[in-house]
Every structure is written in structure tokens, then in C-alpha cells.
Amino acid sequence: MGNRRRVAERRKTKPAVIGGAIAVAVVGAGFGVYALYGAGSAADRTQNTSAAADQKPKVKTGPLSATEVTTTANAFLTSWQQGKVTAAAATTSDAKAATTLLTGYTKDAHITGVTLTPGTPTGDKVPFSVKGTVSYKGLTKPLTYASSLTVVRNTGTGKPQVDWVASVVHPDLKDGDTLVTGESGTPPIKAFDRDGGELTAAKYPSLATVLDGLREKYGKKAGGKAGIELRVIRGKDSGSAKSESSKSSKDSDKTLVELSEGTPGTVKTTLNPTLQAAAERQVKTQARSSVVVLRPSTGEILAVANANPGFNTAFLGSLAPGSTMKVITSSLLIEKDLASADKPHPCPKYFTYGGWKFQNDDKFEIKGGTFKASFARSCNTAFISQAGKLDNDSLTKQAQQVFGLSMDNWAIGVPSFDGSVPVQSAAQKAASLIGQGGVRMNPLNMASVAATVESGTFKQPYLVSPSVDNRTLATASRTMSSGTLSQLRELMAYTAAYGTAQEAMSGVTGNVGAKTGSAEVDGQSKPNGWFTAYRGDLAAAGVAQAGGHGGDTAGPIVAALLKMGG
């Protein structure tokens, strides 16, 4: 929530660039320079000849022509289809990487009989279809998929070339990944919900990446036998989020074609089928939304869903959490006697710290108000004003010691990101207090924060019981005092009833608490909306990227799921 010259519930963050390449260049013609012999002295002729020799040919600049795009794309696709790897790679911006992947396409992935058909270009981008056959030890399966390439101009030579990225070969590939056909190495699994029902991506689309993760971790432990498959094998740097017990930082491998079935083992999860189905329905109501539901008393993950099933933002996302971070910050301020729920607390229009001028939504101020009023209305300056009284590592220690975050040691059963609250100073330290700066979270992390407030103790979330593989769950080194916990619950209950979460939480009865958040991102017309809340023994959190304010976007999703139990 907060940024320089921005509003409460709105943030300026430096977004991480997920992918893409931009290249603008134009082909130019080289110009021959000729010495003109005729009238004039020998010295003049020598001078002219020397000047001509010194003049370098011009390099084309400017937009690519349609002919250049089509010709370059066809040259690459034709060479690839004909198995002329060296020639195909020579048309790209990275011949070495292209050679490696295109060679492996035949040698390691055992894909033959490839037909590549270009579609109609859109600007510099050319779509194309791929048809081939995967063959391995007498087994064959057809392979069809769509991909695309982008033609750019080499800024050094001016010549057009294919901008090389691994996804040109297959859309599921990331740089560093490989395609391999053979024994999968990891036997398949059948995953089941807590009631014994089978979990499939067809029934629950959001679970596609989760099922991949379960197979990778438990396939060899669950009693299955490997089959023959064409798989994407992730490279060391594939993916951007940390994962299971800090053992890797990559996404899960992915099966593309199954030539022969293996014998699956079985894995039981903590997912609740009713809540999972409801979560799948809810994320369809809001583009780019994600949600997680937990049981605070145990840490069991009851539901996880993403509007975009291709990436598990709910577990692996790394986003500024906005004012939902004020739950953690408030616990810190209360513990240090810098705030108290019912005591007066400043909430000016502006507050400058570390050279940054922070402000509230619509530049509001609360005169003579309490800290509870500031929390409920999500006053940025109420928190920023306390930055000078805190050490640079105060917030980091609070997140780690009380809420179990930012230690990279969660072991939930599949890859996950455990949140990040780095030690920061000056303006960045102040911004961190309101979920800005370097703070990064996802719905799993923020659902855990709400669960910690509800139960009073951090319970590491998990999708598979630790008894299955005797793994150790993360713990927090201490709990909040009873006084701090009581006030924090009071703040969240008041916000649910009278504050920014009131509309979303309308009709959610019982022991409830909530906090909204929004974080503005450069390049987005609307902020990322956040919402974290609990009701009885249910806690949930959601984010709606580029959706708008948390109470209006993620809030209804979370509230709808909380209404189903608790």
C-alpha cells in the first residue's frame, strides 16, 4: 500500500520482468566510396582515396520489412525441418544455444519426421505449427503443437535474425531446459484428496503444476514404476521461485507425451474436494487471481487455485503484498510499544522518511484517531512515521521469528516460495513496513499470516503430511505475547466489520478478521489487489494481479471460501 506520492492501498514497485525481448533495427545498404580521378593534384587524389578507405559501410536501422521477417523465418524453419542444424542455428541470435537444443531435439528427444508450417506474421512475430513423431525403442506417438518466433535485427550487422529463446522449439521450454524421451526416471503418481477422491488436472485445472510437483517429489517413494515419456527436463536456473526445503530453485519437470504408461504410486494430500472445487470456480471470476485456504490449527492446505493454471502463483509467486503486510508490521509496533489498538496514533496526509515522501489514499488524514482506526482504513503514514524508531532488521526478525517467513525452509510437499523480508534501510525500510520495498509474498504466505493470528502460533502449511516421508516442518522461534495477539485480532476484526474489508466480509460471521492490500506495479493500469482473512479454523488469502483494490477483487474470492466453513 503506499509509495512515494501514492495512496494507501496503492504501491509503486519495481516489477520483475518475467520475459520478452525487444529489438528495433533496420537493414541498411552499404555504400561503395570511389575516388574521382580527374582534375586536381596527386595530393588531392591521395587524400580522397584515404578518406574513402576510412569510411565504413553503413548498417541498416529501423523497422524490419515484411519480406525480411518472412524470409528469415522461412530460412530457419526450412533448415530445422531438413535437419540442417548448423544452418538453422546460423539464422538465430545465439547459434551455440540453438545448436544445442536443436541437436537434442532429434538426438535426445527422438523426434523425427518434423513438419513446420509458418502462419501469418503479426509484425515481427511469426507463429508456426509443428507435427512430428516421437519414437523410442519401437514405441511411437504423434506430436503436434504450436509455437512462434520473433525476428529481430542484429544491431552490429543490421541483418535480420531469429531472436533465440528456448520456447521457439517448444512453448513449455525455458532457457536451460532440455527435451528428453526415455524412461521418465520418476514413476507416475495418482494423487488423492483428503477424502480419497482422485485429483486430476481435468477436474481441477489449477492442480496441473501441483501434480507435477507431487510426482517429482514422491514418484520414487510411492511404489510406482516409470513409463516411457517425452519430458521437459528443467535446467538449474529454470523458474524464479524457491522450492521445497531450499533444495532447488527450479520448476517441476513436465511430461509432454506418454509413449507407454508406467505404474503409478499413490499420494494422499490434505486438499478438501469441496473447497478445491469452489476455489477453482472463484478464480474464474477474476482474471489473474490466485487463492489458498489453510486450516490454522494444523497448517493443512485445503485448497489452492490459480486463474492461470500454467504457473502456480499461489505457491510460487513473488509479489509485493501491499498493506496486508501491515498485519506483521502491527504486531511489531505493538510489541515495541510504538502502537496500541485504542491509543491515539498519528495519521497525517504525508510523511517523509529517507528522502521519500509517502502519502495516503486521496491524501486523507485521521485527526485524533486511534491506531485501530489507522489500521482499518489502511493509513500508510501511521506506519511510515514509526520507521525511525525501528532497527533495519526489526521487520525481518518479526517475520522470521513469529510468522515463520523468509527463512527458505518450508517443506510443504511441492515447490513453494516462503516469502522474503530482507533487511533494508532508509526509505526502503519504511516502504517495507507497508508491503513495499523488497518485501515479496504469495497467497500461501499471506494465508499463513492470517492463520498465525487466528491460532496464535505459526504452523507451517503443508499439502502432504510430513509422516509420509518423515520430513521436518519449519517452525517459528517464538510466539506473540497474549497482549499483542489480542490486539492484533482486535485490529483485524474491526477491519472486517468497519474498515476496508467490510464490504467483502459482509455475511461472513463468527470469529473473523481481515486485512486488505493493494500494490501498484509499473506498466499496469490497475494495482495488484490483496486480501487475507480468517474465520474460525479457516484462513485464506488471495491476490488479483492488475485487478484493482484488494477489497473489491481478491476480497470476494476469499470471503466466498470462508463462508463455506470454519
Protein Blocks (a to p, Z undefined) as FASTA:
>chain_A
ZZehiaehiacdddddfbdcdddddddddddddddddeddfklmmmmmmmmmmpccddde
djddfklmmmmmmmmmmmmmnopaklmmmmpmblmlmmmmmmmmmmmnopghiacddddd
ehjbccddddddddeehiacdddddddddddddfknopacddddfklmpmkbcehiacde
ddehiacdddddfkopacdfklmmmlmmmmmmmmmmmmmmnopacdddddddddfkgcjb
dcehhlaccdcdddfbdfbdcdddddddfbdfklmmmmmmmmmmpghiacddddfknopa
fbdcdfblmbcfklmgccdebjmlmmmmmmmmmmnopacfklccdddfbdceehiacdde
hhiacehiafklmmmnopaklmmmmmmmpcfklmmmmmmmmnopakopacehpacdebja
dddehjllmmmmnopajbccdfklmmmmmmmmmnopacdddfbdfklnopacdddfbdcd
fklmmmmmmmmmmmmmmmmmlmmmgoiacjddddddddddehiabdcddddddehjadcd
dddehkbpfklmmmmmmmmmmmngZZ
